[in-house]
């Protein structure tokens, strides 16, 4: 009995939002109405730019310096058009394969780079391209540790007859011996007879 019928905010009303760009999402707090006001309004709120139909809560975030999906963030990780960058915390110009993010260029931080391959991002001396060293670490990040020819290696020889000497031609520069390469001594001319060695007494 106030002279108005079904005015805004009446019990049972529905909230409608202004939708100026026709993207089916409106902006602001909306109006609670008893009847649908029609074109230019929507029941969906949450739009953060009602004059750009590509900007709405259901949109895919793009690398375009806009908050496309109206979540309060711009060009966040995983946006369409992003590039994979790898964390380079030790500053050796190689990133950690296990610590990456797809970022827009505008959001890339100084300690993320495009080049992966670092297997220890806490040591700048461990990275692809450096010399392998006999230190029980994978220095050059090739998934091999102390491989043949590493800095500090020693010559080891096959010693099939266990006389402490191996054939010179069998030598390999290794960080340490193994089941096959056991001797540090070269010069054996018959590795199938342990009585024949450079240290043996010559016999008639």
Backbone as a printed PyTorch tensor [residue, N CA C, xyz], in Angstrom:
tensor([[[  0.8190,  -1.2090,   0.0000],
         [  0.0000,   0.0000,   0.0000],
         [  0.8600,   1.2690,   0.0000]],

        [[  1.9380,   1.2560,  -0.7890],
         [  2.7470,   2.4630,  -0.8860],
         [  2.5950,   3.1150,  -2.2450]],

        [[  1.6480,   2.5920,  -3.0490],
         [  1.3840,   3.1670,  -4.3540],
         [  2.2740,   2.5970,  -5.4450]],

        [[  3.1860,   1.6300,  -5.1190],
         [  4.0600,   1.0160,  -6.1150],
         [  3.8350,  -0.4890,  -6.1360]],

        [[  3.9900,  -1.0940,  -7.3050],
         [  3.7840,  -2.5350,  -7.4460],
         [  5.0770,  -3.2090,  -7.9010]],

        [[  5.4240,  -4.2930,  -7.2100],
         [  6.6160,  -5.0860,  -7.5820],
         [  7.8510,  -4.2100,  -7.7820]],

        [[  8.0820,  -3.3080,  -6.8200],
         [  9.2490,  -2.4420,  -6.9580],
         [ 10.5540,  -3.1990,  -6.7010]],

        [[ 11.6700,  -2.5390,  -7.0210],
         [ 12.9920,  -3.1550,  -6.8350],
         [ 13.1620,  -3.6410,  -5.3980]],

        [[ 13.7010,  -4.8650,  -5.2710],
         [ 13.9740,  -5.4060,  -3.9530],
         [ 12.8030,  -6.1260,  -3.3220]],

        [[ 11.7020,  -6.3050,  -4.0420],
         [ 10.5550,  -7.0150,  -3.4880],
         [ 10.9230,  -8.4600,  -3.1880]],

        [[ 10.2820,  -9.0540,  -2.2170],
         [ 10.5190, -10.4530,  -1.8770],
         [ 10.2530, -11.3380,  -3.0890]],

        [[ 11.2180, -12.2260,  -3.3950],
         [ 11.0810, -13.1000,  -4.5560],
         [ 11.6780, -12.5280,  -5.8240]],

        [[ 12.3250, -11.3730,  -5.7250],
         [ 12.9260, -10.7440,  -6.9140],
         [ 14.1880, -11.4910,  -7.3510]],

        [[ 14.6290, -11.1950,  -8.5560],
         [ 15.8520, -11.7810,  -9.1260],
         [ 16.8230, -10.6540,  -9.4550]],

        [[ 18.0950, -10.8790,  -9.1530],
         [ 19.0970,  -9.8500,  -9.4250],
         [ 19.4770,  -9.8790, -10.9140]],

        [[ 19.4140,  -8.7170, -11.5410],
         [ 19.8440,  -8.5420, -12.9260],
         [ 20.9530,  -7.4970, -12.9640]],

        [[ 21.9080,  -7.7280, -13.8760],
         [ 23.0500,  -6.8340, -14.0000],
         [ 23.0560,  -6.1710, -15.3760]],

        [[ 23.5190,  -4.9440, -15.4230],
         [ 23.7000,  -4.2820, -16.7110],
         [ 24.7000,  -5.0680, -17.5460]],

        [[ 24.3500,  -5.3310, -18.8130],
         [ 25.2500,  -6.0550, -19.7250],
         [ 25.3640,  -5.2360, -21.0030]],

        [[ 26.2600,  -4.2820, -20.9740],
         [ 26.3810,  -3.3550, -22.0950],
         [ 27.0950,  -3.9520, -23.3080]],

        [[ 27.9570,  -4.9690, -23.0800],
         [ 28.7130,  -5.5280, -24.2080],
         [ 28.1360,  -6.8370, -24.7330]],

        [[ 27.0160,  -7.2960, -24.1410],
         [ 26.3230,  -8.4790, -24.6510],
         [ 27.0690,  -9.7790, -24.4740]],

        [[ 27.9180,  -9.8630, -23.4430],
         [ 28.6710, -11.1030, -23.2280],
         [ 28.0130, -12.0030, -22.1900]],

        [[ 26.8180, -11.6580, -21.7630],
         [ 26.0140, -12.4270, -20.8000],
         [ 26.5740, -12.3830, -19.3840]],

        [[ 27.4410, -11.4270, -19.1200],
         [ 27.9180, -11.1600, -17.7650],
         [ 27.8120,  -9.6700, -17.5160]],

        [[ 27.2860,  -9.3350, -16.3440],
         [ 27.0870,  -7.9340, -16.0170],
         [ 28.0440,  -7.4420, -14.9510]],

        [[ 27.9990,  -6.1270, -14.7500],
         [ 28.9280,  -5.4820, -13.8410],
         [ 28.1760,  -4.8470, -12.6840]],

        [[ 28.8680,  -4.6280, -11.5850],
         [ 28.2740,  -3.9240, -10.4530],
         [ 27.4660,  -4.8290,  -9.5340]],

        [[ 26.6490,  -4.1930,  -8.6730],
         [ 25.8570,  -4.9380,  -7.6910],
         [ 24.5330,  -5.4160,  -8.2500]],

        [[ 24.0800,  -4.8620,  -9.3720],
         [ 22.8370,  -5.2790,  -9.9890],
         [ 21.5990,  -4.7220,  -9.3050]],

        [[ 20.4610,  -5.0650,  -9.8810],
         [ 19.1630,  -4.6560,  -9.3300],
         [ 18.3050,  -5.8990,  -9.1320]],

        [[ 17.6240,  -5.9730,  -8.0330],
         [ 16.7500,  -7.1190,  -7.7640],
         [ 15.3530,  -6.7780,  -8.2530]],

        [[ 14.9450,  -7.4240,  -9.3720],
         [ 13.6950,  -7.0850, -10.0440],
         [ 12.7450,  -8.2660, -10.0640]],

        [[ 11.4650,  -7.9510, -10.1620],
         [ 10.4520,  -9.0060, -10.2330],
         [ 10.2720,  -9.5330, -11.6420]],

        [[ 10.5980,  -8.7120, -12.6470],
         [ 10.4560,  -9.1400, -14.0380],
         [ 11.7800,  -8.9190, -14.7750]],

        [[ 12.0060,  -9.7370, -15.7990],
         [ 13.2150,  -9.6420, -16.6090],
         [ 13.1630,  -8.3450, -17.4170]],

        [[ 14.1710,  -7.4770, -17.2670],
         [ 14.1300,  -6.2120, -18.0010],
         [ 14.4880,  -6.3500, -19.4820]],

        [[ 14.9410,  -7.5580, -19.8910],
         [ 15.1890,  -7.8050, -21.3050],
         [ 16.5880,  -7.4610, -21.7630]],

        [[ 16.6910,  -7.0360, -23.0160],
         [ 17.9800,  -6.7790, -23.6620],
         [ 18.8040,  -5.7710, -22.8680]],

        [[ 20.1020,  -6.0770, -22.7300],
         [ 21.0000,  -5.1940, -21.9990],
         [ 21.1490,  -5.5560, -20.5450]],

        [[ 20.5240,  -6.6740, -20.1320],
         [ 20.6360,  -7.1290, -18.7470],
         [ 20.8980,  -8.6350, -18.7330]],

        [[ 21.4840,  -9.1230, -17.6710],
         [ 21.7770, -10.5490, -17.5140],
         [ 21.6990, -10.9320, -16.0490]],

        [[ 21.4830, -12.2130, -15.8120],
         [ 21.4330, -12.7060, -14.4250],
         [ 22.8370, -13.0140, -13.8810]],

        [[ 23.8440, -12.9720, -14.7510],
         [ 25.2020, -13.3180, -14.3440],
         [ 26.0180, -12.0730, -14.0320]],

        [[ 26.5690, -12.0220, -12.8430],
         [ 27.4260, -10.9130, -12.4670],
         [ 28.8990, -11.2660, -12.6390]],

        [[ 29.7660, -10.3920, -12.1720],
         [ 31.1960, -10.6890, -12.1520],
         [ 32.0060, -10.0890, -13.2700]],

        [[ 31.3650,  -9.3890, -14.2250],
         [ 32.1250,  -8.7770, -15.3090],
         [ 32.9600,  -7.6230, -14.7490]],

        [[ 34.2170,  -7.5080, -15.2530],
         [ 35.0680,  -6.4210, -14.7710],
         [ 35.3010,  -5.3590, -15.8300]],

        [[ 34.7910,  -5.6050, -17.0240],
         [ 34.8310,  -4.5960, -18.0840],
         [ 33.6040,  -4.8120, -18.9630]],

        [[ 32.5820,  -4.0230, -18.7350],
         [ 31.3100,  -4.2430, -19.4170],
         [ 31.2450,  -3.5680, -20.7810]],

        [[ 32.4040,  -3.1570, -21.2800],
         [ 32.4580,  -2.5860, -22.6230],
         [ 33.4260,  -3.3610, -23.5150]],

        [[ 33.7650,  -4.5730, -23.0720],
         [ 34.6270,  -5.4600, -23.8470],
         [ 34.0740,  -6.8740, -23.6920]],

        [[ 33.4770,  -7.3940, -24.7570],
         [ 32.8120,  -8.7070, -24.6660],
         [ 33.7960,  -9.8630, -24.4940]],

        [[ 35.0880,  -9.6180, -24.7420],
         [ 36.0820, -10.6820, -24.5550],
         [ 36.5320, -10.7870, -23.1080]],

        [[ 36.1190,  -9.8460, -22.2820],
         [ 36.4840,  -9.8390, -20.8620],
         [ 35.2570, -10.2400, -20.0440]],

        [[ 35.3590, -11.3880, -19.3740],
         [ 34.2450, -11.9150, -18.5710],
         [ 34.7580, -13.0890, -17.7560]],

        [[ 34.0250, -13.4880, -16.7160],
         [ 34.5030, -14.5740, -15.8480],
         [ 34.7570, -15.8960, -16.5610]],

        [[ 34.0600, -16.1670, -17.6510],
         [ 34.2260, -17.4530, -18.3360],
         [ 35.3120, -17.4220, -19.3990]],

        [[ 35.9780, -16.2900, -19.5860],
         [ 36.9710, -16.1520, -20.6600],
         [ 38.2760, -16.8540, -20.3130]],

        [[ 39.0210, -17.2150, -21.3500],
         [ 40.3790, -17.7410, -21.1990],
         [ 41.3140, -16.5600, -20.9730]],

        [[ 42.1760, -16.6740, -19.9640],
         [ 43.1490, -15.6110, -19.7300],
         [ 44.1810, -15.6170, -20.8560]],

        [[ 44.4770, -14.4460, -21.3860],
         [ 45.4170, -14.3000, -22.4930],
         [ 46.6160, -13.4590, -22.0680]],

        [[ 47.7080, -13.6120, -22.7840],
         [ 48.8720, -12.7490, -22.5600],
         [ 48.6590, -11.4480, -23.3320]],

        [[ 47.8650, -10.5560, -22.7630],
         [ 47.5390,  -9.3030, -23.4610],
         [ 47.4490,  -8.1180, -22.5030]],

        [[ 47.9830,  -8.2840, -21.3000],
         [ 47.9820,  -7.2170, -20.2870],
         [ 46.5860,  -6.8150, -19.8460]],

        [[ 45.6270,  -7.7340, -19.9770],
         [ 44.2700,  -7.4880, -19.4920],
         [ 43.8540,  -8.6230, -18.5570]],

        [[ 42.9490,  -8.3150, -17.6520],
         [ 42.3820,  -9.3450, -16.7740],
         [ 41.1870,  -9.9470, -17.5040]],

        [[ 41.4460, -10.8810, -18.4100],
         [ 40.4060, -11.4200, -19.2830],
         [ 39.3090, -12.1600, -18.5440]],

        [[ 39.6720, -12.8730, -17.4710],
         [ 38.6830, -13.7090, -16.7840],
         [ 38.1850, -13.0930, -15.4770]],

        [[ 38.5440, -11.8410, -15.2600],
         [ 38.0080, -11.0790, -14.1270],
         [ 38.2580, -11.7370, -12.7690]],

        [[ 39.4420, -12.3200, -12.6250],
         [ 39.7770, -12.9270, -11.3290],
         [ 40.7020, -12.0320, -10.5130]],

        [[ 40.9300, -10.8250, -10.9940],
         [ 41.7670,  -9.8820, -10.2660],
         [ 43.2410,  -9.9660, -10.6140]],

        [[ 43.6070, -10.8980, -11.4970],
         [ 45.0030, -11.0570, -11.9070],
         [ 45.1510, -10.8310, -13.4070]],

        [[ 46.2930, -10.3340, -13.8150],
         [ 46.5510, -10.0630, -15.2270],
         [ 47.7120, -10.9080, -15.7170]],

        [[ 47.4990, -11.6060, -16.8480],
         [ 48.5620, -12.3970, -17.4800],
         [ 49.2040, -13.3800, -16.5070]],

        [[ 48.4010, -14.0820, -15.7200],
         [ 48.9560, -15.0270, -14.7630],
         [ 49.5280, -16.2750, -15.4610]],

        [[ 50.2730, -17.0610, -14.7130],
         [ 50.8780, -18.2830, -15.2480],
         [ 49.8130, -19.1780, -15.8660]],

        [[ 50.1170, -19.7330, -17.0340],
         [ 49.1940, -20.6080, -17.7340],
         [ 48.2880, -19.8980, -18.7120]],

        [[ 48.4320, -18.5950, -18.8490],
         [ 47.6120, -17.8500, -19.8020],
         [ 47.8910, -18.3140, -21.2220]],

        [[ 46.8720, -18.1970, -22.0710],
         [ 47.0620, -18.5700, -23.4730],
         [ 48.1130, -17.6500, -24.1040]],

        [[ 49.0780, -18.2740, -24.7980],
         [ 50.1610, -17.5030, -25.3910],
         [ 51.4040, -17.4450, -24.5160]],

        [[ 51.3810, -18.1210, -23.3680],
         [ 52.5290, -18.0990, -22.4620],
         [ 53.6770, -18.9450, -23.0180]],

        [[ 54.8750, -18.7520, -22.4760],
         [ 56.0560, -19.5300, -22.8360],
         [ 56.5870, -20.2220, -21.5820]],

        [[ 57.2130, -21.3710, -21.7730],
         [ 57.7910, -22.0960, -20.6560],
         [ 59.1250, -21.4550, -20.2730]],

        [[ 59.2270, -21.0830, -19.0030],
         [ 60.4810, -20.5630, -18.4610],
         [ 60.9000, -21.4600, -17.2930]],

        [[ 62.2120, -21.5440, -17.0790],
         [ 62.7750, -22.4320, -16.0660],
         [ 63.5160, -21.6110, -15.0100]],

        [[ 63.3630, -22.0100, -13.7720],
         [ 64.0310, -21.2940, -12.6820],
         [ 65.5460, -21.4490, -12.7930]],

        [[ 66.2460, -20.3350, -12.6780],
         [ 67.7170, -20.3430, -12.6710],
         [ 68.1670, -19.6190, -11.4050]],

        [[ 68.1190, -20.3450, -10.3020],
         [ 68.3930, -19.7300,  -9.0070],
         [ 69.8780, -19.5380,  -8.7530]],

        [[ 70.7310, -20.3200,  -9.4340],
         [ 72.1680, -20.1730,  -9.1990],
         [ 72.8420, -19.2640, -10.2370]],

        [[ 72.0720, -18.7440, -11.1860],
         [ 72.5940, -17.7730, -12.1290],
         [ 73.5910, -18.3020, -13.1390]],

        [[ 73.4910, -19.6050, -13.4880],
         [ 74.4550, -20.1750, -14.4340],
         [ 73.9280, -20.2000, -15.8650]],

        [[ 72.7880, -19.5550, -16.1040],
         [ 72.1760, -19.4190, -17.4300],
         [ 71.5300, -20.7060, -17.9350]],

        [[ 71.3480, -21.6880, -17.0320],
         [ 70.6010, -22.8960, -17.3590],
         [ 69.5380, -23.0910, -16.2830]],

        [[ 68.3110, -23.4140, -16.7230],
         [ 67.2030, -23.5350, -15.7820],
         [ 66.9460, -24.9580, -15.3460]],

        [[ 66.2430, -25.0730, -14.2280],
         [ 65.9050, -26.3600, -13.6180],
         [ 64.7070, -26.9760, -14.3340]],

        [[ 64.9010, -28.1420, -14.9530],
         [ 63.8170, -28.8250, -15.6610],
         [ 62.6160, -29.0920, -14.7630]],

        [[ 62.8510, -29.2750, -13.4800],
         [ 61.7880, -29.6320, -12.5460],
         [ 61.1470, -28.4230, -11.8660]],

        [[ 61.5450, -27.2310, -12.2770],
         [ 60.9790, -26.0090, -11.6950],
         [ 60.7020, -25.0250, -12.8230]],

        [[ 59.5430, -25.1800, -13.4530],
         [ 59.2190, -24.3610, -14.6110],
         [ 57.8170, -23.7800, -14.4770]],

        [[ 57.5340, -22.7850, -15.2880],
         [ 56.2140, -22.1670, -15.3100],
         [ 55.9720, -21.5900, -16.6930]],

        [[ 54.7230, -21.6710, -17.1460],
         [ 54.3390, -21.0740, -18.4250],
         [ 53.8790, -19.6530, -18.1280]],

        [[ 54.7120, -18.6940, -18.5140],
         [ 54.4450, -17.3050, -18.1460],
         [ 54.3660, -16.4160, -19.3810]],

        [[ 53.5820, -15.3500, -19.2590],
         [ 53.5910, -14.3070, -20.2740],
         [ 54.9090, -13.5450, -20.1480]],

        [[ 55.4120, -13.0690, -21.2630],
         [ 56.6940, -12.3540, -21.2490],
         [ 56.6560, -11.1760, -20.2740]],

        [[ 55.5160, -10.5360, -20.1850],
         [ 55.3890,  -9.3640, -19.3080],
         [ 55.5220,  -9.7240, -17.8350]],

        [[ 55.3290, -11.0060, -17.5150],
         [ 55.3710, -11.4440, -16.1140],
         [ 56.6380, -12.2320, -15.7850]],

        [[ 57.5210, -12.4340, -16.7740],
         [ 58.7450, -13.2060, -16.5230],
         [ 59.6330, -12.4540, -15.5430]],

        [[ 60.1110, -13.1670, -14.5450],
         [ 60.9950, -12.5600, -13.5560],
         [ 62.4500, -12.8600, -13.9060]],

        [[ 63.3610, -12.1470, -13.2730],
         [ 64.7780, -12.2150, -13.6300],
         [ 65.3700, -13.6020, -13.4390]],

        [[ 64.8680, -14.3730, -12.4850],
         [ 65.4720, -15.6800, -12.2170],
         [ 64.7720, -16.8150, -12.9710]],

        [[ 64.0390, -16.4850, -14.0310],
         [ 63.4610, -17.4970, -14.9150],
         [ 63.9830, -17.2640, -16.3290]],

        [[ 64.4560, -18.3170, -16.9750],
         [ 65.0380, -18.2030, -18.3080],
         [ 64.4370, -19.2760, -19.2220]],

        [[ 64.7270, -19.1600, -20.5250],
         [ 64.1580, -20.0840, -21.5010],
         [ 64.9590, -21.3720, -21.6520]],

        [[ 66.2190, -21.3750, -21.2250],
         [ 67.0950, -22.5310, -21.4640],
         [ 67.0480, -23.5010, -20.2930]],

        [[ 66.5680, -24.7380, -20.5060],
         [ 66.5430, -25.7380, -19.4400],
         [ 67.8500, -26.5130, -19.3830]],

        [[ 67.8780, -27.5750, -18.6020],
         [ 69.0040, -28.5120, -18.6110],
         [ 69.8240, -28.5760, -17.3480]],

        [[ 69.5850, -27.6540, -16.3860],
         [ 70.3730, -27.6740, -15.1500],
         [ 69.8800, -28.8050, -14.2520]],

        [[ 70.8060, -29.6430, -13.7770],
         [ 70.4170, -30.7640, -12.9160],
         [ 70.6950, -30.4720, -11.4470]],

        [[ 71.2940, -29.3120, -11.1700],
         [ 71.5040, -28.8800,  -9.7850],
         [ 71.4820, -27.3620,  -9.7780]],

        [[ 70.3090, -26.7990,  -9.5060],
         [ 70.1470, -25.3460,  -9.5920],
         [ 70.6270, -24.6360,  -8.3400]],

        [[ 71.3240, -25.3720,  -7.4800],
         [ 71.9140, -24.7600,  -6.3030],
         [ 73.4180, -24.6420,  -6.4070]],

        [[ 73.9810, -25.0250,  -7.5660],
         [ 75.4310, -24.9740,  -7.7630],
         [ 75.6980, -24.4820,  -9.1750]],

        [[ 76.2340, -23.2740,  -9.3140],
         [ 76.4480, -22.6930, -10.6460],
         [ 77.5540, -23.3980, -11.4190]],

        [[ 78.3470, -24.2410, -10.7590],
         [ 79.4040, -24.9810, -11.4350],
         [ 78.9110, -26.2900, -12.0360]],

        [[ 77.6640, -26.6180, -11.7850],
         [ 77.0550, -27.8180, -12.3650],
         [ 76.0240, -27.3660, -13.3870]],

        [[ 76.3090, -27.6560, -14.6680],
         [ 75.4280, -27.2210, -15.7540],
         [ 75.9040, -27.8880, -17.0450]],

        [[ 75.0650, -27.9300, -18.0700],
         [ 75.4940, -28.4920, -19.3510],
         [ 76.6950, -27.7310, -19.9100]],

        [[ 77.6290, -28.4700, -20.4830],
         [ 78.7610, -27.8470, -21.1510],
         [ 80.0270, -27.7540, -20.3380]],

        [[ 79.9440, -27.9540, -19.0300],
         [ 81.1690, -27.8890, -18.2290],
         [ 81.8870, -29.2410, -18.2920]],

        [[ 83.1390, -29.2540, -17.8880],
         [ 83.9210, -30.4950, -17.9030],
         [ 83.4830, -31.4000, -16.7560]],

        [[ 83.3570, -32.6790, -17.0610],
         [ 83.0640, -33.6600, -16.0120],
         [ 84.3040, -33.8350, -15.1350]],

        [[ 84.1050, -33.9000, -13.8380],
         [ 85.1980, -34.0200, -12.8790],
         [ 84.9770, -35.2720, -12.0270]],

        [[ 86.0630, -35.8920, -11.5930],
         [ 85.9490, -37.0590, -10.7210],
         [ 85.5840, -36.6040,  -9.3080]],

        [[ 84.3180, -36.4390,  -9.0640],
         [ 83.8570, -35.9740,  -7.7480],
         [ 82.5350, -36.6090,  -7.3360]],

        [[ 82.1320, -37.6780,  -8.0550],
         [ 80.8930, -38.4090,  -7.7750],
         [ 79.6530, -37.5400,  -7.9660]],

        [[ 79.7580, -36.5380,  -8.8530],
         [ 78.6130, -35.6930,  -9.1960],
         [ 78.4820, -35.6560, -10.7140]],

        [[ 77.2640, -35.4210, -11.1870],
         [ 77.0240, -35.2720, -12.6220],
         [ 77.2560, -33.8100, -12.9800]],

        [[ 78.4880, -33.4340, -13.2350],
         [ 78.8490, -32.0280, -13.4280],
         [ 78.2330, -31.4160, -14.6760]],

        [[ 78.1550, -32.1910, -15.7750],
         [ 77.6900, -31.6350, -17.0440],
         [ 76.2320, -31.9900, -17.3450]],

        [[ 75.5380, -32.5490, -16.3650],
         [ 74.0860, -32.8100, -16.4720],
         [ 73.7250, -33.6850, -17.6720]],

        [[ 74.5210, -34.7400, -17.9090],
         [ 74.2120, -35.6660, -18.9900],
         [ 73.7070, -37.0040, -18.4490]],

        [[ 73.3290, -37.0040, -17.1750],
         [ 72.8130, -38.2040, -16.4990],
         [ 73.8740, -39.2910, -16.3300]],

        [[ 75.1520, -38.8910, -16.3950],
         [ 76.2480, -39.8100, -16.1360],
         [ 77.1540, -39.1880, -15.0790]],

        [[ 77.6780, -40.0300, -14.2050],
         [ 78.5400, -39.5530, -13.1240],
         [ 79.9450, -40.1180, -13.3050]],

        [[ 80.9370, -39.2230, -13.2900],
         [ 82.3440, -39.6350, -13.3530],
         [ 82.6180, -40.5720, -14.5240]],

        [[ 82.1530, -40.1900, -15.7070],
         [ 82.3500, -41.0490, -16.8730],
         [ 83.8020, -41.0410, -17.3640]],

        [[ 84.0870, -41.9370, -18.2830],
         [ 85.4410, -42.0770, -18.8270],
         [ 85.9500, -40.7390, -19.3580]],

        [[ 87.1950, -40.4090, -19.0210],
         [ 87.8180, -39.1890, -19.5030],
         [ 87.5720, -37.9660, -18.6490]],

        [[ 86.8830, -38.1050, -17.5160],
         [ 86.6330, -36.9650, -16.6360],
         [ 87.9360, -36.4170, -16.0820]],

        [[ 87.9250, -35.0990, -15.7980],
         [ 89.1200, -34.4890, -15.2090],
         [ 89.4820, -35.1910, -13.9020]],

        [[ 90.7650, -35.5760, -13.7820],
         [ 91.2240, -36.2750, -12.5830],
         [ 91.2090, -37.7810, -12.7250]],

        [[ 90.8570, -38.2800, -13.9150],
         [ 90.7960, -39.7350, -14.1120],
         [ 92.2040, -40.3440, -14.1370]],

        [[ 92.2670, -41.6440, -13.9560],
         [ 93.5250, -42.3870, -14.0050],
         [ 93.3630, -43.5600, -14.9690]],

        [[ 94.4930, -44.0300, -15.5070],
         [ 94.4400, -45.1750, -16.4050],
         [ 94.2390, -46.4720, -15.6160]],

        [[ 93.2360, -47.2140, -16.0390],
         [ 92.9890, -48.5540, -15.4920],
         [ 93.0210, -49.5360, -16.6590]],

        [[ 93.4560, -50.7740, -16.3530],
         [ 93.6310, -51.7820, -17.3950],
         [ 92.9010, -53.0650, -17.0050]],

        [[ 92.4780, -53.7930, -18.0340],
         [ 91.8890, -55.1140, -17.7990],
         [ 92.9830, -56.0590, -17.2830]],

        [[ 92.6620, -56.8230, -16.2610],
         [ 93.6410, -57.7830, -15.7080],
         [ 92.9490, -59.1320, -15.5730]],

        [[ 92.8210, -59.8150, -16.7130],
         [ 92.0850, -61.0760, -16.7340],
         [ 92.7750, -62.1670, -15.9240]],

        [[ 94.1240, -62.1700, -15.9000],
         [ 94.8250, -63.2480, -15.1950],
         [ 95.2220, -62.8630, -13.7660]],

        [[ 94.7850, -61.6680, -13.3470],
         [ 94.9530, -61.2140, -11.9590],
         [ 96.4190, -61.2070, -11.5130]],

        [[ 97.2990, -60.7600, -12.4200],
         [ 98.7110, -60.6650, -12.0520],
         [ 99.1180, -59.2230, -11.7410]],

        [[ 98.1070, -58.3430, -11.5880],
         [ 98.3110, -56.9290, -11.2600],
         [ 98.7780, -56.0860, -12.4440]],

        [[ 98.8100, -56.6830, -13.6570],
         [ 99.1900, -55.9570, -14.8550],
         [ 98.1490, -56.2120, -15.9460]],

        [[ 97.9170, -55.1890, -16.7670],
         [ 96.9840, -55.3480, -17.8680],
         [ 97.6090, -54.9800, -19.1910]],

        [[ 97.0520, -55.4190, -20.3010],
         [ 97.5650, -55.0410, -21.6230],
         [ 97.4590, -53.5270, -21.8180]],

        [[ 98.5060, -52.9170, -22.3140],
         [ 98.5450, -51.4640, -22.4810],
         [ 97.3780, -50.9670, -23.3330]],

        [[ 97.0450, -51.7050, -24.3750],
         [ 95.9850, -51.2800, -25.2950],
         [ 94.5970, -51.3030, -24.6580]],

        [[ 94.4770, -51.9580, -23.5110],
         [ 93.1570, -52.0570, -22.8790],
         [ 92.8560, -50.8800, -21.9540]],

        [[ 93.7990, -49.9580, -21.8370],
         [ 93.6500, -48.8920, -20.8520],
         [ 92.4950, -47.9430, -21.1140]],

        [[ 91.8470, -47.5220, -20.0360],
         [ 90.8160, -46.4930, -20.0650],
         [ 91.0580, -45.5390, -18.9070]],

        [[ 90.8170, -44.2340, -19.1650],
         [ 90.9960, -43.2370, -18.1080],
         [ 89.6950, -43.1420, -17.3140]],

        [[ 89.6980, -43.6650, -16.1010],
         [ 88.5040, -43.7450, -15.2760],
         [ 88.7380, -43.0610, -13.9350]],

        [[ 87.6410, -42.6700, -13.3090],
         [ 87.7560, -42.0620, -11.9890],
         [ 88.0890, -43.1000, -10.9290]],

        [[ 87.6220, -44.3190, -11.1460],
         [ 87.9670, -45.4230, -10.2570],
         [ 87.7910, -46.7300, -11.0070]],

        [[ 88.4590, -47.7680, -10.5220],
         [ 88.3620, -49.0570, -11.1680],
         [ 86.9870, -49.6890, -10.9900]],

        [[ 86.7580, -50.7510, -11.7540],
         [ 85.5080, -51.4970, -11.6390],
         [ 85.8040, -52.9840, -11.7600]],

        [[ 84.7840, -53.7850, -11.9170],
         [ 84.9790, -55.2310, -11.9550],
         [ 85.8380, -55.6740, -13.1310]],

        [[ 85.8210, -54.9080, -14.2270],
         [ 86.5850, -55.2810, -15.4130],
         [ 87.9430, -54.5870, -15.4460]],

        [[ 87.9470, -53.2950, -15.1700],
         [ 89.1820, -52.5250, -15.1950],
         [ 89.6900, -52.3770, -13.7600]],

        [[ 90.6760, -53.1800, -13.4220],
         [ 91.0810, -53.2810, -12.0190],
         [ 92.5230, -52.8580, -11.7570]],

        [[ 93.3600, -52.8730, -12.7750],
         [ 94.7980, -52.6440, -12.5620],
         [ 95.2170, -51.2520, -13.0030]],

        [[ 96.1640, -50.6660, -12.2680],
         [ 96.7760, -49.3920, -12.6620],
         [ 98.0810, -49.6090, -13.4300]],

        [[ 98.4420, -50.8530, -13.6270],
         [ 99.7280, -51.1760, -14.2350],
         [ 99.5470, -51.7040, -15.6530]],

        [[100.2780, -51.1050, -16.5860],
         [100.2130, -51.5310, -17.9840],
         [101.3930, -52.4470, -18.3100]],

        [[101.3930, -52.9910, -19.5290],
         [102.5580, -53.7040, -20.0280],
         [102.4340, -55.2030, -20.1060]],

        [[101.3040, -55.7780, -19.6700],
         [101.1680, -57.2400, -19.7580],
         [101.0540, -57.6400, -21.2250]],

        [[101.8650, -58.6090, -21.6530],
         [101.8390, -59.0550, -23.0480],
         [101.0900, -60.3660, -23.2290]],

        [[100.6380, -60.9510, -22.1270],
         [ 99.7870, -62.1460, -22.1910],
         [ 98.8940, -62.1330, -20.9730]],

        [[ 97.6880, -61.6540, -21.1530],
         [ 96.8030, -61.4650, -19.9980],
         [ 96.0180, -62.7270, -19.6690]],

        [[ 96.4490, -63.8480, -20.2550],
         [ 95.8280, -65.1270, -19.9080],
         [ 96.7840, -66.0110, -19.1130]],

        [[ 97.9640, -65.4740, -18.7810],
         [ 98.9590, -66.2470, -18.0360],
         [ 99.5590, -65.3390, -16.9760]],

        [[ 99.2570, -65.6320, -15.7130],
         [ 99.7200, -64.7400, -14.6510],
         [101.2060, -64.8910, -14.3350]],

        [[101.8790, -65.7970, -15.0380],
         [103.3290, -65.9060, -14.8570],
         [104.0800, -65.0110, -15.8320]],

        [[103.3200, -64.4200, -16.7600],
         [103.9250, -63.5250, -17.7350],
         [103.4810, -62.1060, -17.4210]],

        [[104.4010, -61.3290, -16.8570],
         [104.1240, -59.9310, -16.4840],
         [105.4060, -59.1300, -16.6020]],

        [[105.3170, -57.8010, -16.6650],
         [106.5400, -56.9910, -16.6880],
         [107.4090, -57.1890, -15.4480]],

        [[106.8260, -57.6900, -14.3750],
         [107.6030, -57.8850, -13.1370],
         [108.1980, -59.2910, -13.0120]],

        [[107.8930, -60.1540, -13.9740],
         [108.3490, -61.5470, -13.8640],
         [109.8340, -61.6980, -14.1840]],

        [[110.4490, -62.7410, -13.6200],
         [111.8320, -63.1130, -13.9480],
         [111.8260, -63.7970, -15.3130]],

        [[112.7070, -63.3490, -16.1910],
         [112.7980, -63.9760, -17.5090],
         [113.3730, -65.3880, -17.3560]],

        [[112.7420, -66.3580, -18.0370],
         [113.1570, -67.7610, -17.9550],
         [113.5510, -68.2720, -19.3540]],

        [[114.3740, -69.3030, -19.3660],
         [114.7130, -69.9890, -20.6280],
         [113.5470, -70.8890, -21.0040]]])
